[in-house]
Amino acid sequence: MTQHPLDGILDILKEALEGGDPEAGTAFVENTRADGVRHGLLPTLERLSAPQASREIHGASIAGHARHSALHLEVLVRWERDGERGPFDWKGSFLPMQVGAEGRSGRRCSSGSGRPTPRCWPMPKPCAKSPPTAT
């Protein structure tokens, strides 16, 4: 059975975001060790404390870059699914640069370790849809 090309792309995206499976080969992210420590973007962010993620380095923070990456993924989906072409607030997607242990709703957004999970960090507000262009 032949794999569909999109399946390979989805496998690589999953690896980038979640990391590899324990002791399995990976395409480009360091292998997950037998102890289960993953090296994808989301597990790496989950290991950071709020102060670590919020620390400003040369005008940006890890939290800001995580939000900016999330906007890139959102735009990719909106571009393909909806044909939306912007404008998108790329500069604003880095803000706010700080995160706390609680999300916008006031609920605790940690996995019990006292560290905020990236899914609970305030993400950039979706941009207003552009009006359709006449063709």
Order of alpha helices (4+ residues) and beta strands (2+ residues): alpha-alpha-alpha-alpha
